[in-house]
Amino acid sequence: MYRLLDCFTCDESGAVTVDWVVLTAAIVGLTVMIATAMQDEAVAGSDSISSYMTNYSFD
């Protein structure tokens, strides 16, 4: 039993998977934060373009 526990504590084969999961979660979190911060400016820009195109006269 002690040998099994000793082998379990020394085994690092799943550590890389945990690192990738944490790294991926951090990247997704940062992407969501950036997209949320840019959302208002993107909507304002598209509203400005829409207003310009609505009022443009093709003569």
Secondary structure as UniProt FT lines:
FT   HELIX           2..10
FT   TURN            13..14
FT   HELIX           15..55
//
